Amino acid sequence: VEVAGPGFVNFRLDPTWLHEVIGQVIDAGADYGRSTTGADRRVMVEYVSANPTGPVHAGHARGATYGDSLARLLAFTGHDVSEEFYVNDRGVQMQTFAASLAARKAGEEPPDGGYQGAYIAEWAAQMPEDADPLEWGEAHAIADQRRVLGMLGISFDTWFSERAMVATGAIDATLADLRERDMVEERDGAVWLRSTVFGDDKDRVLVKSDGEFTYLLPDIAYHRDKFARDFDLVINVWGADHHGYVPRMKAAIQALGHDPDDLEVVITQLVRLEQGGKEVKISKRSGDLITLEDLIDEVGADAVRLTYLLQSVDSPQTVDLDLVVSQSNENPVFYVQMANARIASIGRVAAERGIERHPLDDADLSLLTEERELEVLRQLFVLPDVVELAARERAPHKVTTWVRELAAAVHGFYHDCPILSPDTPEDLRQARWWLAESAGVGLRVGLGLLGVSTPDTM
């Protein structure tokens, strides 16, 4: 404490206040940073939700990794989380997909506007002669999507079929519900949702004059089903092309009697893939397709996850595939995992040299006063706050940023503060060793929330 001129007193914390963090981290272990702020609030996170007309492609990776990591964050902060994949298995695109499979099976070209991808020919060759192309194709596509997403450590509690929902009479029940609430009206032979009542720029057609319902009506029925399952909050992760769809969906759930804040929509912006300095195009219909499986095979699951979680999903992203596979400090995946590997190596080398680690209670942590040591401690200290912020703002990339900052602090500490060197005094060695151990716990917690592994060797 010091007097700083008339009327001011400066207080400074002694560096030892940070030393308590080591004990907190070691005691909590994998639960360090976990909280109950979610208070068991039931949350559904719906993401990916690709049409079952082909394999998941590289363009789905951003929403997939984001949705899964968001679910991990919410669960870590005490929410009761359910993850759902909405299977868009009804409509023209499914008929076109089935016709394309049937044509390839017969040795013919797909119909105009059909699917031209090489996978169509591959799947058609696997399809039994007597199989129904629509049923077999959907089941095969879903199985393939489930398998490839599993390669990223992503699984869903529910795969919700649009076609099955419609078959239950959910469409008529939804319309009846909206009519009872005076939220629809008939005009020009069509049925309209009065969405302008809730701020939409115009009313929306639900049933066309020919009796066919629009794509909006099943979506409303689906969200009606979500809230009927007693979720307190529904989070949808949609692609950039759905941006204009948000106001009408918000209006629709208000028309059903729900608070618009009970639905959150996260829009993921587009990702540009580059290799050799050139953009790599993705198109399922034309056949220019980089499947997610191809991407995982090329760079690895950890690299896919961490790379797509480097920045906020509300900004466009460019991914340099050449950089992602490089083993250099410019590659964030390599850089972070190497920090963990360095920490793990301390125990192995110590065992080879016959050096033992003493109990934490016997370590003199007050010896940790070097700036490199204190920086590791500061990073560990803020992790619980980072987790809370990332969950509250639906921003897993904040955890990625923290992990990279901790990794940088670990690399600096490892370089400047030797642990096993013969020149390091024993009491300082023990303190530094426990600091390294706590940093390893922090890295495992952070990377676990991102769904990235922590290899002990690189």
C-alpha positions as CSV (number, residue, x, y, z in Angstrom):
1,V,0.0,0.0,0.0
2,E,1.4,3.5,-0.8
3,V,0.2,7.1,-0.6
4,A,0.2,8.6,-4.1
5,G,-0.3,12.3,-3.6
6,P,-3.1,14.0,-1.7
7,G,-6.2,12.0,-1.4
8,F,-5.0,8.8,-3.2
9,V,-3.9,5.5,-1.8
10,N,-2.7,2.8,-4.2
11,F,-3.2,-0.9,-3.4
12,R,-1.2,-3.6,-5.2
13,L,-1.7,-7.3,-4.8
14,D,1.4,-9.3,-3.9
15,P,2.2,-11.9,-6.6
16,T,1.5,-14.7,-4.1
17,W,-2.3,-14.1,-4.4
18,L,-2.1,-16.0,-7.7
19,H,-0.5,-19.1,-6.1
20,E,-3.8,-20.2,-4.7
21,V,-4.9,-20.9,-8.3
22,I,-2.7,-23.9,-8.5
23,G,-4.4,-25.6,-5.6
24,Q,-7.8,-24.7,-7.1
25,V,-7.0,-26.2,-10.5
26,I,-5.4,-29.4,-9.1
27,D,-8.3,-30.0,-6.7
28,A,-11.0,-29.4,-9.3
29,G,-9.2,-31.3,-12.1
30,A,-11.4,-31.8,-15.2
31,D,-14.1,-29.8,-13.4
32,Y,-12.0,-26.6,-13.1
33,G,-14.2,-23.8,-14.5
34,R,-17.4,-25.8,-14.3
35,S,-20.4,-23.9,-12.9
36,T,-24.1,-24.2,-12.1
37,T,-25.2,-20.9,-13.6
38,G,-27.4,-22.7,-16.1
39,A,-29.5,-24.0,-13.1
40,D,-30.5,-27.1,-15.1
41,R,-32.3,-24.9,-17.7
42,R,-33.4,-27.2,-20.5
43,V,-31.8,-26.1,-23.8
44,M,-32.0,-27.7,-27.3
45,V,-29.2,-26.9,-29.7
46,E,-30.2,-27.8,-33.3
47,Y,-27.4,-27.7,-35.8
48,V,-26.1,-29.2,-39.1
49,S,-29.5,-30.4,-40.2
50,A,-28.3,-31.1,-43.7
51,N,-30.6,-32.6,-46.3
52,P,-30.2,-36.4,-46.5
53,T,-29.3,-36.1,-50.2
54,G,-25.6,-36.8,-49.9
55,P,-22.6,-36.7,-47.6
56,V,-21.9,-33.9,-45.2
57,H,-19.4,-31.6,-46.9
58,A,-16.7,-29.2,-45.8
59,G,-19.2,-26.4,-45.8
60,H,-21.1,-28.0,-42.9
61,A,-17.9,-28.1,-40.7
62,R,-18.3,-24.7,-39.3
63,G,-21.9,-25.1,-38.0
64,A,-21.1,-28.7,-36.9
65,T,-18.1,-27.8,-34.8
66,Y,-19.7,-24.6,-33.5
67,G,-22.9,-26.4,-32.4
68,D,-21.2,-29.2,-30.7
69,S,-18.8,-26.9,-28.8
70,L,-21.6,-24.6,-27.8
71,A,-23.5,-27.6,-26.4
72,R,-20.4,-28.6,-24.4
73,L,-20.1,-25.1,-23.0
74,L,-23.7,-25.0,-22.0
75,A,-23.5,-28.4,-20.3
76,F,-20.3,-27.3,-18.5
77,T,-22.1,-24.3,-17.1
78,G,-25.0,-26.3,-15.7
79,H,-27.6,-26.4,-18.5
80,D,-29.5,-29.5,-19.4
81,V,-28.6,-29.8,-23.0
82,S,-30.1,-31.8,-25.9
83,E,-28.5,-31.9,-29.3
84,E,-30.7,-32.4,-32.4
85,F,-30.3,-32.9,-36.1
86,Y,-33.4,-31.9,-38.2
87,V,-33.7,-34.3,-41.1
88,N,-35.1,-32.4,-44.1
89,D,-36.4,-35.6,-45.7
90,R,-39.5,-34.2,-47.5
91,G,-40.0,-32.2,-50.6
92,V,-38.6,-31.8,-54.2
93,Q,-35.0,-32.2,-53.3
94,M,-35.6,-35.8,-52.0
95,Q,-37.5,-36.7,-55.1
96,T,-34.6,-35.4,-57.2
97,F,-32.1,-37.3,-55.1
98,A,-34.0,-40.5,-55.5
99,A,-34.4,-40.0,-59.3
100,S,-30.7,-39.4,-59.6
101,L,-29.9,-42.6,-57.7
102,A,-32.3,-44.6,-59.8
103,A,-30.9,-43.2,-63.0
104,R,-27.3,-44.0,-62.1
105,K,-28.4,-47.5,-61.0
106,A,-29.9,-47.9,-64.5
107,G,-26.6,-46.7,-66.1
108,E,-28.2,-43.4,-67.2
109,E,-27.5,-39.7,-66.6
110,P,-29.3,-38.0,-63.7
111,P,-32.4,-36.0,-64.8
112,D,-32.1,-32.2,-65.5
113,G,-31.4,-30.4,-62.2
114,G,-30.4,-33.7,-60.6
115,Y,-27.4,-34.6,-58.5
116,Q,-24.2,-35.0,-60.5
117,G,-21.7,-35.8,-57.7
118,A,-19.5,-38.8,-58.0
119,Y,-21.0,-40.1,-54.7
120,I,-24.3,-40.6,-56.5
121,A,-22.7,-43.2,-58.8
122,E,-20.9,-44.8,-55.8
123,W,-24.0,-45.0,-53.7
124,A,-26.1,-46.3,-56.7
125,A,-23.7,-49.1,-57.2
126,Q,-24.2,-50.1,-53.5
127,M,-28.0,-49.9,-53.7
128,P,-29.8,-53.3,-54.0
129,E,-31.7,-53.9,-57.3
130,D,-35.0,-54.1,-55.5
131,A,-34.5,-51.2,-53.2
132,D,-36.7,-48.2,-53.1
133,P,-34.3,-45.3,-54.1
134,L,-36.0,-42.8,-51.8
135,E,-36.1,-45.0,-48.7
136,W,-32.7,-46.6,-49.3
137,G,-31.1,-43.3,-50.3
138,E,-32.3,-41.5,-47.2
139,A,-31.3,-44.2,-44.8
140,H,-27.8,-44.5,-46.5
141,A,-27.3,-40.7,-46.4
142,I,-28.2,-40.5,-42.7
143,A,-26.0,-43.4,-41.8
144,D,-23.1,-41.8,-43.7
145,Q,-23.7,-38.4,-42.1
146,R,-23.9,-40.0,-38.7
147,R,-20.6,-41.8,-39.3
148,V,-18.6,-38.9,-40.6
149,L,-19.8,-36.5,-37.9
150,G,-18.8,-39.1,-35.4
151,M,-15.3,-38.8,-36.7
152,L,-15.3,-35.3,-35.3
153,G,-16.7,-36.5,-32.0
154,I,-20.1,-35.2,-32.8
155,S,-23.3,-37.1,-31.9
156,F,-26.9,-36.1,-31.5
157,D,-29.5,-37.1,-29.0
158,T,-32.2,-36.9,-31.6
159,W,-32.4,-37.2,-35.4
160,F,-35.8,-35.6,-36.0
161,S,-37.5,-36.6,-39.3
162,E,-39.6,-33.9,-41.0
163,R,-41.5,-36.5,-43.0
164,A,-42.3,-38.5,-39.9
165,M,-43.5,-35.3,-38.2
166,V,-45.8,-34.5,-41.1
167,A,-47.2,-38.0,-41.0
168,T,-48.4,-37.5,-37.4
169,G,-50.8,-34.7,-38.5
170,A,-48.6,-32.0,-37.0
171,I,-49.3,-29.7,-39.9
172,D,-53.1,-29.7,-39.3
173,A,-52.6,-29.4,-35.6
174,T,-50.3,-26.4,-36.1
175,L,-52.7,-24.6,-38.4
176,A,-55.6,-25.3,-36.0
177,D,-53.5,-23.8,-33.2
178,L,-52.7,-20.7,-35.2
179,R,-56.4,-20.3,-36.2
180,E,-57.5,-20.5,-32.6
181,R,-55.1,-17.7,-31.8
182,D,-56.4,-15.6,-34.8
183,M,-52.9,-15.7,-36.3
184,V,-53.9,-16.8,-39.8
185,E,-56.2,-15.5,-42.5
186,E,-57.3,-16.6,-45.9
187,R,-56.5,-14.3,-48.9
188,D,-56.5,-15.0,-52.6
189,G,-57.2,-18.6,-52.0
190,A,-54.2,-19.1,-49.8
191,V,-53.6,-19.3,-46.0
192,W,-51.4,-16.6,-44.6
193,L,-49.6,-16.2,-41.3
194,R,-50.2,-12.7,-39.9
195,S,-46.5,-12.3,-39.1
196,T,-46.5,-8.5,-39.5
197,V,-48.3,-8.4,-36.1
198,F,-45.0,-9.4,-34.6
199,G,-42.7,-7.2,-36.7
200,D,-42.1,-9.2,-39.8
201,D,-41.9,-7.0,-42.9
202,K,-44.8,-8.8,-44.6
203,D,-47.3,-11.7,-43.9
204,R,-46.2,-15.1,-45.0
205,V,-48.0,-17.8,-47.1
206,L,-48.5,-21.0,-45.2
207,V,-50.7,-22.9,-47.7
208,K,-50.6,-22.0,-51.3
209,S,-53.8,-21.6,-53.4
210,D,-53.3,-25.1,-54.9
211,G,-53.4,-26.6,-51.4
212,E,-49.7,-27.2,-51.1
213,F,-48.1,-25.9,-48.0
214,T,-44.9,-23.8,-48.1
215,Y,-41.6,-24.7,-46.5
216,L,-42.5,-22.3,-43.6
217,L,-45.4,-24.3,-42.3
218,P,-43.4,-27.5,-41.5
219,D,-40.8,-25.4,-39.8
220,I,-43.4,-23.8,-37.6
221,A,-44.8,-27.2,-36.8
222,Y,-41.3,-28.4,-35.9
223,H,-40.7,-25.5,-33.5
224,R,-44.1,-26.1,-32.0
225,D,-43.0,-29.7,-31.4
226,K,-39.7,-28.4,-29.8
227,F,-41.5,-26.3,-27.3
228,A,-44.0,-29.0,-26.6
229,R,-41.0,-31.0,-25.3
230,D,-40.6,-28.5,-22.5
231,F,-37.4,-26.8,-23.6
232,D,-36.8,-23.5,-21.9
233,L,-34.6,-22.3,-24.7
234,V,-34.2,-23.4,-28.3
235,I,-31.0,-22.5,-30.2
236,N,-30.9,-22.9,-34.0
237,V,-27.5,-22.8,-35.8
238,W,-28.2,-21.8,-39.4
239,G,-26.1,-21.0,-42.4
240,A,-25.7,-17.5,-43.9
241,D,-28.4,-18.1,-46.5
242,H,-31.0,-18.2,-43.7
243,H,-30.4,-14.7,-42.4
244,G,-33.6,-13.3,-43.8
245,Y,-35.6,-16.2,-42.3
246,V,-35.0,-15.3,-38.7
247,P,-37.7,-12.5,-38.3
248,R,-40.5,-14.7,-39.7
249,M,-39.5,-17.6,-37.5
250,K,-39.4,-15.4,-34.5
251,A,-42.9,-14.1,-35.5
252,A,-44.1,-17.6,-35.9
253,I,-43.2,-18.7,-32.4
254,Q,-44.8,-15.6,-31.0
255,A,-47.9,-16.4,-33.0
256,L,-47.9,-19.8,-31.2
257,G,-47.8,-17.9,-27.8
258,H,-44.1,-18.2,-27.0
259,D,-41.7,-15.5,-25.9
260,P,-39.4,-14.6,-28.9
261,D,-36.4,-14.7,-26.6
262,D,-37.0,-18.4,-26.1
263,L,-35.7,-18.9,-29.6
264,E,-32.2,-17.9,-30.5
265,V,-30.8,-18.2,-34.0
266,V,-27.0,-18.2,-34.6
267,I,-26.1,-17.4,-38.2
268,T,-22.8,-18.9,-39.3
269,Q,-21.1,-17.0,-42.1
270,L,-19.4,-18.7,-45.1
271,V,-16.0,-20.3,-45.1
272,R,-13.6,-20.0,-48.0
273,L,-11.3,-23.0,-48.4
274,E,-8.0,-22.3,-50.0
275,Q,-5.2,-24.7,-51.1
276,G,-2.1,-23.7,-53.0
277,G,-3.4,-20.1,-52.9
278,K,-6.6,-20.9,-54.8
279,E,-10.1,-21.2,-53.6
280,V,-11.6,-24.7,-53.4
281,K,-15.3,-24.8,-54.5
282,I,-18.0,-26.8,-52.9
283,S,-21.2,-27.9,-54.7
284,K,-23.2,-31.0,-54.0
285,R,-25.3,-30.7,-57.1
286,S,-22.6,-30.0,-59.7
287,G,-20.2,-32.7,-58.3
288,D,-17.5,-30.2,-57.2
289,L,-17.7,-31.6,-53.6
290,I,-15.2,-31.7,-50.8
291,T,-16.7,-34.0,-48.3
292,L,-16.2,-33.5,-44.6
293,E,-14.6,-36.9,-44.6
294,D,-12.1,-35.8,-47.2
295,L,-11.3,-32.8,-45.1
296,I,-10.8,-34.9,-41.9
297,D,-8.6,-37.4,-43.9
298,E,-6.5,-34.5,-45.2
299,V,-5.9,-32.5,-42.0
300,G,-7.3,-34.6,-39.1
301,A,-10.3,-34.2,-36.8
302,D,-8.5,-32.0,-34.3
303,A,-7.3,-29.6,-36.9
304,V,-10.8,-29.3,-38.4
305,R,-12.4,-28.5,-35.1
306,L,-9.9,-26.0,-33.8
307,T,-9.5,-24.3,-37.2
308,Y,-13.2,-23.7,-37.6
309,L,-13.4,-22.4,-34.0
310,L,-10.7,-19.8,-34.3
311,Q,-13.0,-16.9,-34.8
312,S,-16.6,-15.8,-34.3
313,V,-19.0,-17.5,-36.6
314,D,-20.7,-14.2,-37.4
315,S,-17.7,-13.2,-39.6
316,P,-16.5,-14.8,-42.9
317,Q,-13.5,-17.1,-42.5
318,T,-10.7,-18.2,-44.8
319,V,-9.1,-21.6,-44.1
320,D,-5.7,-22.3,-45.6
321,L,-5.6,-26.1,-45.9
322,D,-1.8,-26.1,-46.4
323,L,-1.3,-24.2,-43.1
324,V,-3.6,-26.5,-41.2
325,V,-1.5,-29.6,-42.0
326,S,1.9,-27.9,-41.4
327,Q,3.8,-28.7,-38.2
328,S,4.9,-25.2,-37.3
329,N,4.1,-22.6,-34.7
330,E,2.0,-20.8,-37.4
331,N,-0.4,-23.7,-37.2
332,P,-2.6,-23.0,-34.1
333,V,-3.5,-26.7,-33.7
334,F,0.1,-27.8,-33.6
335,Y,1.1,-24.9,-31.4
336,V,-1.6,-25.6,-28.7
337,Q,-1.2,-29.4,-28.7
338,M,2.6,-29.0,-28.5
339,A,2.2,-27.0,-25.3
340,N,0.3,-30.0,-23.8
341,A,2.9,-32.4,-25.1
342,R,5.7,-30.4,-23.5
343,I,4.0,-30.5,-20.1
344,A,3.5,-34.3,-20.4
345,S,7.1,-34.8,-21.3
346,I,8.2,-33.4,-17.9
347,G,6.8,-36.4,-16.1
348,R,8.4,-38.9,-18.6
349,V,11.8,-37.3,-18.4
350,A,11.6,-37.0,-14.6
351,A,10.8,-40.8,-14.4
352,E,13.8,-41.6,-16.6
353,R,16.1,-39.5,-14.3
354,G,14.6,-40.8,-11.1
355,I,13.3,-37.4,-10.0
356,E,10.2,-37.5,-7.9
357,R,7.4,-34.9,-7.5
358,H,6.5,-34.1,-3.9
359,P,3.0,-33.5,-2.7
360,L,1.5,-30.1,-3.5
361,D,1.1,-29.2,0.2
362,D,4.9,-29.5,0.6
363,A,5.6,-27.2,-2.4
364,D,6.7,-23.6,-1.7
365,L,4.6,-21.8,-4.3
366,S,5.8,-18.4,-3.1
367,L,8.9,-19.0,-5.1
368,L,6.9,-18.5,-8.3
369,T,7.6,-14.8,-9.0
370,E,9.1,-14.8,-12.5
371,E,6.9,-13.0,-15.1
372,R,6.7,-16.2,-17.2
373,E,5.4,-18.1,-14.2
374,L,2.9,-15.4,-13.3
375,E,1.5,-15.2,-16.8
376,V,0.6,-18.9,-16.7
377,L,-1.1,-18.3,-13.4
378,R,-3.0,-15.3,-14.7
379,Q,-4.3,-17.4,-17.7
380,L,-5.5,-20.2,-15.4
381,F,-7.1,-17.7,-13.0
382,V,-9.4,-16.2,-15.7
383,L,-10.6,-19.6,-17.2
384,P,-13.8,-19.8,-15.2
385,D,-14.7,-16.3,-16.3
386,V,-13.9,-17.1,-19.9
387,V,-16.1,-20.2,-19.8
388,E,-19.0,-18.2,-18.4
389,L,-18.6,-15.4,-21.0
390,A,-18.3,-17.9,-23.9
391,A,-21.4,-19.7,-22.8
392,R,-23.4,-16.5,-22.2
393,E,-22.4,-15.0,-25.5
394,R,-22.7,-18.3,-27.4
395,A,-19.0,-17.8,-28.4
396,P,-16.9,-20.9,-28.3
397,H,-14.1,-19.0,-30.1
398,K,-13.4,-17.1,-26.8
399,V,-12.3,-20.4,-25.4
400,T,-10.1,-21.0,-28.4
401,T,-8.5,-17.6,-27.9
402,W,-7.9,-18.4,-24.2
403,V,-6.4,-21.8,-25.1
404,R,-4.0,-20.2,-27.5
405,E,-3.0,-17.6,-24.9
406,L,-2.4,-20.2,-22.3
407,A,-0.3,-22.2,-24.8
408,A,1.8,-19.2,-25.5
409,A,2.3,-18.7,-21.8
410,V,3.3,-22.3,-21.4
411,H,5.8,-22.2,-24.2
412,G,7.4,-19.1,-22.7
413,F,7.5,-20.7,-19.3
414,Y,8.9,-23.9,-20.6
415,H,11.7,-22.1,-22.4
416,D,12.7,-19.6,-19.6
417,C,11.9,-21.5,-16.4
418,P,13.6,-24.9,-16.5
419,I,12.2,-27.5,-14.2
420,L,14.5,-30.6,-14.5
421,S,17.7,-28.8,-15.1
422,P,20.5,-29.7,-12.5
423,D,20.9,-26.0,-12.0
424,T,17.3,-25.5,-10.7
425,P,17.0,-25.6,-6.9
426,E,14.9,-28.5,-5.7
427,D,12.3,-26.3,-3.9
428,L,11.9,-24.2,-7.1
429,R,11.7,-27.3,-9.2
430,Q,8.8,-28.6,-7.2
431,A,6.9,-25.3,-7.4
432,R,7.4,-25.1,-11.1
433,W,6.4,-28.7,-11.7
434,W,3.1,-28.1,-10.0
435,L,2.6,-25.0,-12.0
436,A,3.2,-27.0,-15.2
437,E,0.8,-29.7,-13.9
438,S,-2.0,-27.1,-13.4
439,A,-1.4,-25.7,-16.8
440,G,-1.9,-29.1,-18.3
441,V,-5.2,-29.4,-16.5
442,G,-6.2,-26.0,-17.9
443,L,-5.3,-27.0,-21.5
444,R,-7.3,-30.2,-21.2
445,V,-10.3,-28.4,-19.9
446,G,-10.2,-25.8,-22.6
447,L,-9.5,-28.2,-25.5
448,G,-12.2,-30.5,-24.1
449,L,-14.8,-27.8,-24.5
450,L,-13.6,-27.4,-28.1
451,G,-13.7,-31.1,-28.7
452,V,-10.0,-31.2,-29.4
453,S,-7.7,-34.0,-28.1
454,T,-4.6,-33.5,-26.0
455,P,-1.9,-35.8,-27.2
456,D,1.0,-36.4,-24.8
457,T,3.5,-36.7,-27.6
458,M,3.8,-34.9,-30.9
